[in-house]
Amino acid sequence: MFRFFRTILLTALSGALTLTTVTDFWDGYQLASTFGRPEDPSFCAAQPNDWEYAAPFPQLETRTALPALRVVTYNLHSGLGPRWRAFAVRTEVERNLRNIADRIAEASPETAVDIVALNEVDFGSRRSGGIDQAAFLAAELEHRTGHAYTVARGETWRRDVPGLEVRFGNAVLVRHSPLTANAQRLEDTPTTRYASAFPTGILDRVLSEPRGLLQVSIRFFGEPVEFLVTHLEAFNPTRRETQAADLLQRFVAPGRTSILMGDMNTVPTALTYKRPHLAADRTHDVLTSGDLTDARVVAAAREGTDDLSGWATFPALSPEWPLDGSFATPDLVPLAVRVIGSDESDHRGLFVTYSWLTPEAKSAFIRWHEALRRRQLTRLMDCDLPEQFPDKERVLEWLKANTGFVSILAAIGQGSRDTH
């Protein structure tokens, strides 16, 4: 029953966060993050996107001997459709899931999708007709494509109240035999005394839920690849930033081809400054502070556009925010990045086609990403850590201890603002 009331409270708060003038309390209010709040959000929002500051996007040669790798990430909303609902009858849930299977199959009609990352999956929950939704989708995709998919599940919470039973979490559908599949818990205890100003205390405990990471490794035409699927914290920026730092530190190993997918509940920072009440969120900076590159940002840089609206996935009925993302190590470059779906869930899905880079192209891609990371750090210093920022040294230590910016900070010296 606690989870039922929590869901109602989450929905009410989500609506309040989406609106800019619900009450005087929300008007102009900004949730703090690990870095406090932006000193001047309007100044930062007016700056060009980070990739416009970085070096020109390089011409990249791909390895023709290896097939492209096709991935999809999709938040199912437990099969309940595009609007909030406490439950739905089984026939309606099955219809929504079949429509999602159609969208995934249509995304790559000639060669079936290799990996499907799923968030908000019910594994036999009363509210959604008792369906194991991951297994149902795998069967539907096999029917459409002729390819069998192995299912890996990562349950994040369970409710055993009679009549209100729920099993819920993340899942991965794999078209290739997985070598390993492990579900892990993400740590979300901040390592700095800075914490989100709201929610706090009992309200924070009610709103937050356990977050997990599903780790699946395969061998793709002889190449080992690791897939990381997660669904990060929705309301507390500090908790979300800490989860992002935890997954980078524990699960993205140097030299290993990896793809991180899922509903990150964050957007590229160029858009973050424009989100009501969430301008302080730097989760995207943390996620891309090391080896991982955001497929949407790479596509924008390659196409020379400053508009990310074409990759918005939420809310599904009128997409505004690109919450669902795919992030890969620099031996992979995204060639196609597009949104799929319509009203089958409260999110739309994201489809990405990755190609493998030659060693020379990989080196050029790494140099471009290094320039982008330096620009990100410059913006963080200018917008979030000005000279007068209290306990600036403590936050710099957090960046060095928890993010991929440590190499840049070490090179320039702690506290230096000359990060160009």
C-alpha positions in Angstrom: 0.0 0.0 0.0 2.9 2.3 0.7 4.0 2.1 -2.9 0.5 2.9 -4.1 0.5 6.2 -2.2 4.0 6.8 -3.3 2.9 6.5 -7.0 0.1 9.0 -6.5 2.6 11.4 -4.8 5.1 11.0 -7.6 2.5 11.7 -10.2 1.4 14.9 -8.4 4.9 16.1 -8.0 5.8 15.3 -11.6 2.9 17.5 -12.7 4.0 20.3 -10.5 7.6 20.1 -11.7 6.5 20.2 -15.3 4.5 23.5 -14.8 6.3 26.8 -14.3 3.5 28.7 -12.7 1.6 26.2 -10.6 2.1 28.2 -7.4 4.3 31.0 -6.1 6.4 28.3 -4.4 7.4 26.8 -7.8 7.8 30.1 -9.7 11.5 30.4 -10.2 12.4 27.7 -7.7 15.5 25.6 -8.6 16.4 22.2 -7.1 20.0 22.2 -5.9 22.4 19.5 -7.0 25.9 18.4 -6.0 27.1 21.8 -7.3 24.5 23.9 -5.6 22.6 26.1 -8.0 23.8 27.9 -11.1 25.2 31.3 -10.3 23.5 32.8 -13.4 21.3 30.3 -15.2 20.2 32.8 -17.9 23.9 33.5 -18.7 24.7 29.8 -19.0 21.5 29.1 -21.0 22.5 31.8 -23.6 25.8 30.2 -24.3 26.3 28.0 -27.4 26.1 24.2 -27.0 29.3 22.5 -25.8 29.8 20.8 -29.1 29.8 24.1 -30.9 32.8 25.1 -28.8 34.7 21.9 -29.4 36.9 21.1 -32.4 35.1 20.5 -35.7 33.6 17.0 -35.9 36.2 14.7 -37.7 35.7 12.5 -40.8 35.6 9.0 -39.4 36.3 5.8 -41.3 34.5 2.7 -40.2 35.5 -1.0 -40.2 33.6 -2.5 -43.1 34.4 -6.1 -42.0 32.1 -5.7 -38.9 28.3 -5.3 -39.2 26.6 -2.4 -37.7 25.3 -2.8 -34.1 21.6 -1.8 -33.7 20.2 -0.9 -30.3 16.9 0.4 -28.9 16.0 1.8 -25.5 12.4 2.0 -24.5 10.6 2.9 -21.2 7.5 0.7 -21.2 5.6 2.5 -18.4 4.5 -1.0 -17.3 2.4 -1.3 -20.4 -0.1 1.1 -19.0 -0.1 3.5 -22.0 0.8 7.2 -22.4 -1.0 8.6 -19.3 -0.7 7.8 -15.6 -2.9 4.9 -14.5 -2.9 2.7 -11.4 -3.8 -0.4 -13.5 -5.0 -1.6 -16.9 -6.7 -4.8 -18.1 -4.5 -7.4 -19.6 -5.9 -7.0 -23.1 -5.0 -3.3 -23.2 -1.5 -4.0 -21.8 -0.9 -6.6 -24.4 -2.1 -4.3 -27.2 0.4 -1.6 -26.0 3.3 -4.1 -25.9 2.4 -5.5 -29.3 2.5 -1.9 -30.7 5.9 -1.3 -29.1 7.1 -4.6 -30.7 5.9 -3.2 -34.0 7.8 0.0 -33.5 11.0 -1.8 -32.6 10.7 -4.2 -35.6 10.0 -1.3 -38.0 13.0 0.6 -36.8 15.3 -1.9 -38.6 13.2 -3.9 -41.0 16.2 -5.4 -43.0 18.4 -6.4 -40.1 16.8 -7.1 -36.7 17.7 -5.0 -33.7 20.5 -6.6 -31.7 19.8 -5.3 -28.2 16.6 -3.9 -26.7 17.0 -2.1 -23.3 13.8 -1.8 -21.3 12.8 0.4 -18.3 9.7 0.3 -16.1 9.1 -3.4 -16.9 6.5 -5.4 -15.0 7.5 -9.0 -14.3 4.1 -10.4 -13.5 2.3 -7.5 -11.7 -1.3 -7.5 -10.7 -1.8 -3.9 -12.0 -0.8 -4.9 -15.6 -2.5 -8.2 -16.0 0.2 -10.5 -14.5 2.3 -10.5 -17.7 6.1 -11.0 -17.8 6.4 -8.1 -20.1 10.1 -8.8 -21.1 9.3 -12.3 -22.1 6.1 -11.2 -23.9 8.0 -8.6 -26.0 10.8 -11.1 -26.8 8.1 -13.5 -28.2 6.5 -10.7 -30.1 9.8 -9.6 -31.7 10.6 -13.2 -32.6 7.2 -13.5 -34.4 8.0 -10.3 -36.3 11.6 -10.7 -37.2 12.2 -14.5 -37.1 15.0 -14.0 -34.5 14.9 -15.3 -31.0 15.8 -13.0 -28.1 17.2 -14.0 -24.8 15.8 -12.1 -21.8 17.8 -10.8 -18.9 15.9 -9.2 -16.0 17.0 -6.7 -13.3 14.3 -6.4 -10.6 14.6 -3.1 -8.7 11.6 -3.4 -6.3 8.8 -5.7 -5.4 5.5 -5.4 -3.5 3.9 -8.5 -2.0 0.7 -7.0 -0.6 -2.1 -9.4 -1.6 -4.1 -7.9 -4.5 -1.4 -5.3 -5.2 1.5 -7.5 -6.1 4.2 -5.9 -8.2 7.6 -7.0 -9.6 9.3 -4.1 -11.5 12.6 -3.1 -13.0 14.8 -3.1 -16.1 15.3 -5.8 -18.7 17.4 -6.5 -21.8 16.4 -8.5 -24.9 19.5 -9.9 -26.6 19.5 -11.3 -30.2 23.0 -12.9 -29.5 23.8 -15.4 -26.9 24.8 -13.5 -23.7 28.0 -14.5 -22.0 27.0 -13.0 -18.7 24.1 -11.1 -17.2 24.2 -9.5 -13.8 21.8 -7.2 -12.0 23.4 -4.7 -9.6 22.2 -2.0 -7.2 23.4 1.6 -7.9 24.7 3.5 -4.9 23.1 6.9 -4.4 24.6 8.2 -1.2 26.2 11.6 -1.9 29.9 11.8 -1.2 29.7 15.6 -0.6 27.7 17.4 2.0 25.9 19.3 -0.8 22.4 17.8 -1.2 19.2 18.7 -3.0 17.3 21.3 -1.1 14.0 19.6 -2.0 12.9 16.9 -1.5 14.5 16.1 1.8 13.9 13.9 4.9 10.8 11.7 4.9 9.6 13.2 1.5 12.8 12.3 -0.1 12.5 8.7 1.1 8.9 8.5 -0.1 9.8 9.8 -3.6 13.0 7.9 -4.2 13.1 4.2 -5.1 16.0 1.7 -5.5 17.8 2.1 -8.8 19.6 -0.7 -10.5 21.9 -1.5 -13.4 21.6 -4.5 -15.6 25.0 -5.6 -17.0 24.9 -7.9 -20.1 28.0 -9.0 -22.1 27.9 -10.6 -25.5 30.3 -11.4 -28.3 29.3 -9.6 -31.5 30.9 -11.3 -34.5 34.0 -12.0 -32.4 34.0 -8.6 -30.6 33.2 -8.5 -26.9 30.6 -5.8 -26.0 29.1 -4.9 -22.7 25.6 -3.4 -22.4 24.7 -1.4 -19.3 21.0 -0.6 -18.8 19.7 1.7 -16.1 16.9 4.0 -15.0 18.2 6.9 -12.9 16.6 8.9 -10.1 13.7 11.1 -11.2 13.5 14.0 -8.7 16.6 14.4 -6.6 19.5 15.8 -8.8 22.2 15.0 -6.2 21.0 11.4 -6.0 20.9 11.1 -9.8 24.4 12.6 -10.2 25.7 10.2 -7.6 24.2 7.2 -9.3 25.8 8.4 -12.6 29.1 8.7 -10.9 28.7 5.2 -9.4 28.0 3.5 -12.6 31.0 5.2 -14.3 33.3 4.2 -11.6 32.1 0.6 -11.1 30.9 -0.5 -14.5 32.6 1.4 -17.4 36.0 -0.3 -17.6 38.8 1.3 -19.6 39.5 -0.4 -22.9 36.2 -2.3 -22.9 33.6 -1.7 -25.6 30.5 -0.6 -23.7 27.1 0.9 -24.4 25.0 2.5 -21.6 21.3 2.8 -22.4 18.1 3.8 -20.6 15.9 6.5 -19.2 18.5 8.8 -17.5 15.9 11.3 -16.3 18.3 14.0 -17.5 19.0 15.8 -20.7 22.1 17.2 -22.4 23.1 20.2 -20.3 22.3 22.7 -23.1 18.7 21.8 -22.4 19.0 21.3 -18.7 19.3 25.1 -18.2 15.9 25.4 -19.8 14.1 22.8 -17.7 11.8 24.2 -15.1 13.3 23.8 -11.6 16.1 21.4 -12.8 18.6 23.9 -14.2 21.2 22.7 -11.6 21.2 19.1 -12.8 24.7 18.0 -14.1 24.0 14.3 -14.5 24.7 14.5 -18.2 28.0 16.1 -17.6 28.9 13.3 -15.2 27.8 10.6 -17.6 30.0 12.0 -20.4 32.9 13.1 -18.3 34.9 10.0 -19.2 34.9 7.6 -22.2 31.2 7.6 -23.0 29.8 9.8 -25.8 26.1 10.6 -26.1 24.7 9.4 -29.5 22.4 12.5 -29.7 25.2 15.0 -29.1 27.5 13.2 -31.6 24.7 13.3 -34.2 24.1 17.0 -33.5 27.8 17.8 -33.8 28.1 15.8 -37.0 25.0 17.5 -38.6 26.0 20.9 -37.4 22.8 21.6 -35.5 22.1 23.2 -32.1 18.6 21.7 -31.9 18.1 18.5 -29.9 14.3 18.6 -30.1 14.3 15.9 -32.8 15.5 13.3 -30.2 12.9 14.2 -27.5 11.2 11.1 -26.1 9.1 12.5 -23.2 6.2 13.0 -22.7 5.2 10.7 -25.5 2.1 12.5 -26.6 4.0 15.8 -27.0 7.7 15.1 -26.7 9.8 17.9 -25.2 12.7 16.4 -23.3 15.3 13.8 -24.6 15.3 11.7 -21.4 16.1 8.4 -23.0 19.7 8.0 -24.2 22.4 5.8 -25.5 26.1 6.4 -24.6 29.0 4.4 -26.1 32.8 4.1 -25.8 34.7 5.8 -28.7 35.4 2.6 -30.7 31.7 3.0 -31.7 30.2 5.9 -33.6 26.4 6.4 -34.0 25.4 6.7 -37.7 21.7 6.8 -37.2 19.9 8.2 -34.2 16.1 8.5 -34.2 13.1 8.4 -32.0 10.5 5.7 -32.5 7.0 5.1 -31.3 4.1 7.4 -30.5 1.4 6.7 -27.8 2.2 3.2 -26.7 3.9 4.4 -23.5 4.5 7.7 -21.7 7.9 7.7 -23.3 8.9 7.1 -26.9 11.8 4.9 -27.8 15.3 5.7 -29.1 16.9 3.7 -31.9 20.7 3.9 -32.6 22.8 2.3 -35.3 26.5 2.0 -34.3 29.4 1.4 -36.6 32.9 0.3 -35.6 35.8 2.7 -36.1 39.2 2.0 -37.5 42.1 2.6 -35.0 43.0 5.9 -36.7 39.3 7.0 -36.6 39.0 6.0 -33.0 42.0 8.2 -32.1 40.4 11.2 -34.0 37.1 10.6 -32.2 38.8 10.5 -28.8 40.6 13.8 -29.6 37.2 15.4 -30.5 35.6 14.1 -27.3 38.5 15.3 -25.2 37.9 18.9 -26.6 34.2 18.5 -25.8 35.0 17.3 -22.2 37.3 20.3 -21.7 34.5 22.6 -22.8 32.1 20.9 -20.4 34.5 21.4 -17.5 35.0 25.0 -18.5 31.2 25.6 -18.3 31.0 23.8 -15.0 33.6 26.1 -13.5 32.1 29.2 -15.0 28.5 28.5 -14.2 28.6 26.4 -11.1 31.9 27.0 -9.3 32.8 30.7 -9.5 35.6 31.9 -7.3 33.1 33.0 -4.6 31.4 29.6 -4.4 31.5 28.3 -0.8 33.5 25.1 -0.3 34.6 25.2 -3.9 37.6 22.9 -3.1 35.2 20.3 -1.7 33.2 20.1 -4.9 36.4 20.0 -7.0 37.4 17.0 -4.9 34.1 15.4 -5.7 34.7 15.9 -9.4 38.2 14.4 -9.2 37.0 11.4 -7.1 33.8 10.6 -8.9 34.0 11.7 -12.6 36.1 11.3 -15.7 37.1 14.9 -15.4 39.9 13.8 -13.0 42.4 13.5 -15.9 41.7 17.1 -17.0 41.8 18.5 -13.5 45.0 16.7 -12.8 46.6 18.2 -15.9 45.6 21.8 -15.3 45.9 21.8 -11.5 43.1 21.9 -9.0 41.2 25.1 -8.9 42.5 26.4 -12.2 39.8 28.1 -14.4 41.9 27.9 -17.6 40.4 24.7 -18.9 40.3 25.5 -22.6 
